[in-house]
């Protein structure tokens, strides 16, 4: 894409600043923001350690890619949208197929109007996710009411492989990705049996997502060539079913297409957990892309992002270029840190002291906090895996590896004890003179946040609360505990 200034895009620097001021004021954690109008990229910003070359987990943005692949197979005459889904999976069906499932079509699945609801495959023993899906008990007639069926989207990605005869990403590369560029290092994580994790696990750069969003918004046309079926994309990116199940106007209750969310001003979006978004506004030829991790308070944060993009940028865009105002620059450079003071008089009182823990959900038997006096610290603790050490910075992020072993790597829901650990960024601060807060960002193929609060009644007694938000990991780090420090002896 060519680079243009905000003024050339009809965007005032003041409105851009208002947007990012809102993000900062509300504590929205972003890793990247890109904005384009037409073929011109007028803003691109990354928060360290992320860069333009960093592939990012896109979570449910992946579903929209699945939709495009299904639509292209339909255009090629290799499947029909009104075909029953069970036609393509005779080897995965239960002995008795419920009538609701017999009537479920590919179109129903694209619209999130399946006969299922709330299928959780993150549990021991689920290795064949496809058979697991078809073995569920229906809760409603297919083709009727909207309900977000994430595993149904996964089934559609497996359908793409079965019908195309090639790996999911290879098919996407053939029909579009190789031609638009940016997906050279894109990958798809897998489910335990090696099938594509097509509802959640595309890993690609934000620039790649920007390219794909523009391709979809332009109905499959790229540099004068029609790469994808325009009729299908028109259907996919306009309202096909009502999704306002709570009867309120909201950023995600404007309707649903075929694995695309409708939004304000006749726009549509790719939506992924944690604030992975591509917001497309066709009548302005505008695309907003962001990545981040806002799984804690997700609905509030996501609504703020959508509402702010429209109120600060889209609603003020002009159709003609504005007078040049000079470059727009952001001062924010890194991930958010723990809020509070970087020092407390209480630090010396508990520095290096072991605390013995009462029974607790985390199964931590003892811990200590060490501060080096130069802005660094270490949280050391003993759990069933042994001694763990988590370095942190005071008021700044310390990059490292989260010490827990057994979290999923390439294949989801596979918890094998190997040497693999997730990358993380950890910071701490004194929220109150005797309350230390430790914030941990997991920033890997999987994203998550852990917040640990230590409230010291005195030098011998502490209450601890751990709050986590992550999909299928950090489960060992949630709950309350009480700990006491035994009398210290010389040399301890």
C-alpha positions in Angstrom: 0.0 0.0 0.0 1.1 3.5 -0.6 1.7 5.9 2.3 -0.5 9.0 2.6 -0.9 11.6 5.3 -4.1 11.8 7.5 -4.9 15.0 5.7 -4.8 13.3 2.3 -7.3 10.8 3.8 -9.6 13.5 4.9 -8.8 13.0 8.6 -7.9 15.8 11.0 -4.9 15.2 13.4 -7.1 16.5 16.2 -9.6 13.7 15.7 -6.8 11.1 15.6 -5.5 12.5 18.9 -9.0 12.3 20.4 -9.2 8.7 19.4 -6.0 7.7 21.1 -6.7 9.8 24.1 -9.9 7.8 24.6 -8.0 4.6 24.3 -5.4 5.7 26.9 -7.9 7.1 29.3 -9.9 3.9 29.4 -6.9 1.6 29.7 -7.3 -0.1 26.4 -4.4 -2.4 25.7 -3.5 -2.3 22.0 -0.6 -3.9 20.2 -1.1 -2.2 16.8 -3.4 0.2 15.0 -3.5 0.7 11.2 -5.9 2.9 9.2 -6.3 3.1 5.4 -8.5 4.9 3.0 -8.6 3.6 -0.5 -5.2 2.2 -1.3 -3.5 4.7 1.1 -2.2 3.8 4.5 -2.4 6.9 6.7 -1.6 5.6 10.1 0.4 2.6 11.4 1.6 2.3 15.0 2.9 -0.6 17.1 3.4 -0.9 20.8 6.6 -2.6 21.8 7.5 -5.4 21.6 5.3 -5.7 18.5 6.4 -4.5 15.1 5.1 -4.5 11.6 6.8 -7.9 11.1 5.4 -9.6 14.2 2.8 -12.2 13.4 -0.2 -11.9 15.8 -2.8 -14.4 16.9 -6.0 -13.2 15.3 -8.5 -15.4 17.3 -12.0 -15.3 15.8 -11.0 -13.0 12.9 -10.1 -16.4 11.5 -13.8 -17.2 11.0 -14.1 -14.5 8.3 -11.2 -16.1 6.4 -13.1 -19.4 6.7 -16.2 -17.8 5.2 -14.3 -16.5 2.2 -12.8 -20.0 1.5 -16.3 -21.6 1.8 -17.7 -19.0 -0.5 -15.1 -19.5 -3.1 -15.6 -23.3 -3.1 -19.3 -22.6 -3.6 -18.5 -20.3 -6.6 -16.3 -23.1 -8.0 -19.3 -25.5 -7.8 -17.7 -27.8 -5.3 -20.3 -27.4 -2.6 -23.7 -25.7 -2.2 -24.5 -23.4 0.7 -27.8 -25.2 1.3 -26.2 -28.6 1.4 -26.7 -30.4 4.7 -23.4 -30.3 6.6 -23.6 -34.0 7.5 -23.3 -34.9 3.8 -19.6 -34.1 4.0 -18.8 -35.9 7.3 -20.3 -39.4 7.2 -17.3 -40.8 9.0 -17.8 -38.5 12.0 -21.5 -38.9 12.7 -23.1 -40.6 15.7 -25.1 -43.8 15.3 -28.3 -41.7 15.5 -28.3 -38.3 13.9 -30.8 -35.9 15.5 -33.3 -34.4 13.0 -32.1 -30.9 13.9 -28.6 -31.8 12.8 -29.9 -33.5 9.7 -31.4 -30.2 8.6 -28.4 -28.1 9.4 -26.9 -26.6 6.3 -23.7 -24.9 5.5 -25.6 -21.6 5.2 -27.0 -22.0 8.7 -23.5 -22.5 10.0 -22.2 -19.4 8.2 -25.0 -17.4 9.8 -24.4 -18.8 13.3 -27.9 -20.3 13.2 -26.9 -23.9 14.0 -28.8 -26.3 16.2 -26.1 -26.1 18.9 -25.0 -23.7 21.6 -22.0 -23.3 24.0 -19.8 -26.2 23.0 -16.7 -26.3 25.1 -14.0 -28.5 23.6 -11.3 -27.4 26.0 -11.6 -30.4 28.3 -9.6 -33.6 28.8 -10.0 -36.3 26.2 -11.3 -34.2 23.3 -8.8 -35.1 20.6 -11.3 -35.5 17.6 -13.0 -32.1 17.7 -15.1 -32.9 14.6 -16.7 -36.0 16.0 -17.1 -34.2 19.3 -19.2 -31.5 17.6 -21.5 -33.9 15.8 -22.1 -35.8 19.1 -23.5 -32.8 20.9 -27.2 -32.5 21.8 -29.2 -29.9 19.7 -30.9 -27.1 21.7 -32.9 -25.5 18.9 -33.9 -25.9 15.2 -31.1 -25.0 12.9 -31.7 -22.0 10.7 -33.7 -20.1 13.3 -32.1 -18.1 16.0 -28.5 -16.7 16.1 -26.1 -18.1 18.7 -22.4 -17.8 18.4 -21.2 -21.4 17.6 -17.5 -21.2 17.4 -17.0 -24.9 16.9 -19.3 -24.7 14.0 -16.8 -22.4 12.3 -14.1 -24.9 13.0 -16.2 -27.5 11.2 -16.4 -25.2 8.2 -12.6 -25.0 8.1 -12.3 -28.8 8.0 -15.0 -28.8 5.3 -12.7 -26.5 3.2 -9.9 -29.1 3.5 -12.1 -32.0 2.7 -13.7 -30.4 -0.4 -10.6 -28.6 -1.7 -8.3 -31.6 -1.1 -5.5 -29.4 0.3 -4.6 -27.8 3.6 -6.8 -24.9 4.6 -4.0 -22.2 4.4 -2.8 -23.6 1.0 -6.3 -23.2 -0.4 -6.5 -19.6 0.9 -3.1 -18.9 -0.5 -4.1 -20.2 -3.9 -7.3 -18.2 -4.2 -6.1 -14.9 -2.7 -3.4 -14.6 -0.1 -0.4 -15.1 -2.4 -1.8 -12.5 -4.8 -2.4 -9.7 -2.3 0.8 -10.3 -0.3 1.6 -10.0 3.4 0.9 -13.6 4.3 4.3 -15.0 3.7 4.8 -15.9 7.4 1.1 -16.5 8.2 0.3 -19.8 10.0 -2.7 -21.7 11.4 -2.5 -23.5 14.7 -4.1 -26.9 14.8 -6.5 -28.9 17.0 -5.2 -32.1 18.7 -5.8 -34.3 15.6 -4.0 -32.0 13.2 -7.0 -30.4 11.6 -7.0 -26.6 11.2 -8.1 -24.6 14.2 -10.2 -22.5 11.9 -12.4 -20.7 14.3 -9.6 -19.1 16.3 -6.0 -19.7 15.3 -4.8 -17.7 12.3 -1.5 -16.0 13.0 -0.6 -13.2 10.6 0.6 -9.6 10.7 -1.8 -6.7 11.0 -0.6 -5.5 7.6 -1.8 -8.8 6.2 -5.1 -8.4 7.8 -5.4 -4.9 6.4 -4.8 -6.3 2.9 -7.4 -9.0 3.3 -10.0 -6.7 4.7 -9.6 -4.3 1.8 -9.9 -7.3 -0.6 -13.2 -8.3 1.0 -14.5 -4.7 1.2 -13.9 -4.3 -2.5 -15.8 -7.5 -3.2 -12.8 -9.6 -4.1 -11.2 -7.2 -6.5 -7.5 -6.5 -6.2 -5.5 -4.2 -8.5 -8.1 -4.5 -11.2 -8.4 -8.3 -11.0 -11.4 -10.2 -9.6 -9.8 -12.8 -7.3 -13.0 -13.8 -5.3 -16.7 -14.2 -6.1 -18.3 -10.8 -5.7 -21.8 -12.1 -5.3 -20.9 -14.2 -2.3 -18.9 -11.4 -0.6 -21.9 -9.1 -1.0 -24.0 -11.6 0.8 -21.4 -12.4 3.4 -20.8 -8.8 4.4 -24.4 -7.7 4.7 -27.0 -8.7 7.3 -28.2 -12.2 6.9 -29.7 -12.7 10.4 -30.6 -10.7 13.5 -28.2 -11.1 16.4 -29.7 -8.6 18.8 -30.5 -11.2 21.4 -30.4 -8.7 24.3 -32.6 -6.1 22.6 -30.1 -3.2 22.7 -28.2 -1.2 20.1 -24.6 -2.2 20.5 -21.5 -2.5 18.3 -22.1 -6.3 18.0 -25.9 -6.3 17.7 -26.2 -4.7 14.3 -26.7 -8.0 12.5 -24.6 -10.9 11.3 -23.6 -12.0 7.8 -21.6 -15.1 6.8 -19.0 -15.1 9.6 -18.8 -11.3 9.5 -20.3 -8.9 12.0 -22.4 -5.9 10.8 -21.6 -2.6 12.5 -22.6 1.1 12.3 -23.1 3.0 9.1 -23.6 -0.1 7.0 -20.2 -1.3 7.8 -18.9 -4.8 8.7 -16.1 -6.2 10.7 -13.8 -9.1 11.4 -13.9 -9.7 15.2 -11.5 -11.6 17.3 -11.2 -12.1 21.0 -9.0 -9.7 22.9 -9.7 -6.9 20.4 -8.4 -8.2 17.1 -10.5 -6.2 14.7 -10.8 -5.1 11.1 -13.6 -2.5 10.8 -14.7 -1.8 7.2 -16.8 1.1 6.2 -17.5 0.8 2.5 -19.2 4.1 1.9 -16.0 5.8 3.2 -13.6 3.3 1.6 -12.1 3.1 5.1 -10.5 0.2 7.0 -9.4 0.3 10.7 -7.3 -2.6 11.9 -6.1 -3.2 15.5 -4.6 -6.0 17.5 -4.4 -6.2 21.3 -5.4 -8.0 24.5 -8.5 -6.8 26.3 -9.9 -10.0 27.5 -10.5 -8.5 30.9 -13.6 -6.2 30.7 -13.8 -7.3 27.0 -17.3 -6.0 26.2 -16.6 -2.6 27.7 -13.2 -2.3 25.9 -14.5 -3.6 22.6 -17.5 -1.2 22.6 -15.2 1.7 23.4 -13.0 0.8 20.4 -15.9 0.6 17.9 -17.7 3.6 19.2 -14.5 5.7 19.3 -13.5 4.8 15.8 -16.9 5.9 14.4 -17.3 8.9 16.7 -13.8 10.3 16.4 -12.8 9.2 12.9 -15.5 8.0 10.6 -18.1 10.6 11.5 -15.6 13.5 10.8 -14.0 12.2 7.6 -14.2 14.5 4.6 -14.5 13.4 1.1 -11.8 15.8 0.0 -8.2 16.1 1.3 -7.6 18.5 4.1 -4.8 21.1 4.4 -1.6 19.4 5.5 -0.9 19.7 9.2 2.4 17.8 9.5 3.1 14.3 10.7 0.9 12.7 13.4 3.0 11.0 16.1 2.1 8.9 19.2 4.1 9.0 22.3 2.9 5.6 23.6 5.5 2.9 22.9 4.9 -0.1 25.2 2.4 -2.4 26.9 0.5 -1.1 29.9 2.2 -1.6 33.3 0.9 -2.2 36.8 -0.7 1.0 38.2 0.7 2.6 41.3 4.0 3.7 42.9 7.3 2.2 42.1 8.5 2.2 45.7 7.1 1.8 49.2 8.6 2.0 52.7 7.1 -1.4 53.3 9.4 -3.0 50.6 12.2 -3.6 53.1 9.9 -5.2 55.6 8.9 -8.1 53.3 11.9 -8.2 50.9 13.2 -11.8 50.6 10.9 -13.2 53.3 9.3 -16.6 52.7 5.5 -16.8 53.3 3.9 -20.2 54.0 0.5 -20.5 52.3 -2.7 -22.0 53.7 -4.6 -24.4 51.4 -5.5 -22.5 48.2 -6.9 -23.2 44.7 -3.5 -22.4 43.1 -1.8 -25.1 45.2 1.0 -22.7 46.1 2.8 -23.8 49.2 5.1 -20.9 49.8 6.4 -17.8 48.1 8.7 -14.8 48.5 9.2 -11.4 46.8 12.7 -10.1 46.2 13.5 -6.5 45.2 16.9 -5.5 44.0 16.6 -1.8 44.8 17.2 -0.9 41.2 13.7 -1.3 39.8 13.6 -5.1 39.4 12.1 -7.9 41.4 11.3 -11.6 41.4 8.2 -13.5 42.5 9.4 -16.9 43.6 6.8 -19.6 44.5 6.4 -23.3 45.0 3.6 -25.2 43.3 3.1 -28.8 42.2 5.6 -28.3 39.4 8.3 -27.2 41.8 10.0 -23.8 42.3 8.9 -21.1 39.9 10.5 -17.7 39.3 8.8 -14.8 37.7 11.0 -11.6 37.2 9.2 -8.3 37.0 10.0 -4.6 36.7 8.8 -1.9 39.1 6.6 0.4 36.9 8.0 -1.1 33.7 7.6 -4.4 31.9 10.3 -7.1 32.3 10.3 -9.4 29.3 10.8 -13.1 30.0 9.0 -16.5 30.0 6.1 -17.4 32.2 7.3 -20.3 34.4 4.3 -22.7 34.2 4.8 -25.7 32.0 2.3 -27.8 30.1 0.4 -25.1 28.2 -0.6 -25.7 24.6 1.9 -25.0 21.9 1.2 -25.7 18.2 -1.9 -27.8 18.9 -4.7 -26.5 21.1 -6.0 -28.4 24.1 -2.8 -30.5 24.2 -1.2 -30.0 27.7 2.1 -31.9 27.6 4.9 -31.2 30.0 7.9 -30.1 27.8 10.3 -27.2 28.1 8.0 -24.9 26.2 7.0 -21.7 28.0 5.0 -18.7 26.9 6.7 -15.3 26.4 5.5 -12.7 28.9 5.9 -9.1 30.1 5.6 -8.6 33.9 5.5 -5.4 35.9 4.6 -4.5 39.5 3.6 -1.4 41.5 2.4 -0.4 45.0 -1.3 0.3 44.6 -1.2 1.2 48.3 1.7 1.4 50.8 1.1 -2.3 51.8 -0.6 -3.5 48.6 1.6 -4.8 45.8 0.1 -5.5 42.4 1.8 -7.7 39.8 0.5 -7.6 36.2 1.5 -10.2 33.7 0.8 -10.1 29.9 1.2 -13.4 28.1 2.3 -12.5 24.5 2.8 -15.6 22.5 0.8 -17.7 20.1 -1.7 -17.4 23.0 -2.6 -14.2 24.8 -3.7 -13.7 28.3 -3.5 -11.5 31.4 -2.8 -12.4 35.0 -3.1 -9.9 37.9 -1.8 -10.8 41.3 -2.6 -8.6 44.3 -0.6 -8.9 47.6 -2.3 -7.2 50.5 -0.1 -7.2 53.6 -1.8 -6.8 57.0 1.6 -6.6 58.6 5.0 -8.1 57.9 3.8 -11.6 58.9 0.4 -11.8 57.2 -0.7 -11.4 53.6 -3.8 -12.0 51.6 -3.4 -12.8 47.9 -5.8 -12.7 45.0 -5.1 -13.9 41.5 -7.3 -13.0 38.6 -6.7 -14.3 35.1 -8.3 -14.0 31.7 -7.0 -16.4 29.1 -8.5 -19.2 27.1 -7.5 -22.7 28.2 -4.5 -21.7 30.3 -3.6 -19.9 33.5 -6.2 -22.0 35.2 -3.7 -22.7 38.0 -3.6 -18.9 38.8 -7.1 -17.9 39.9 -8.4 -17.5 43.5 -7.6 -16.3 47.0 -5.1 -17.4 49.6 -3.7 -16.4 53.0 -0.1 -16.7 53.9 2.0 -16.2 57.0 5.7 -15.6 57.4 7.4 -17.7 60.0 9.9 -15.9 62.4 13.0 -15.2 60.5 16.3 -16.5 61.6 19.7 -15.2 60.9 20.8 -16.3 57.4 17.3 -16.8 56.1 
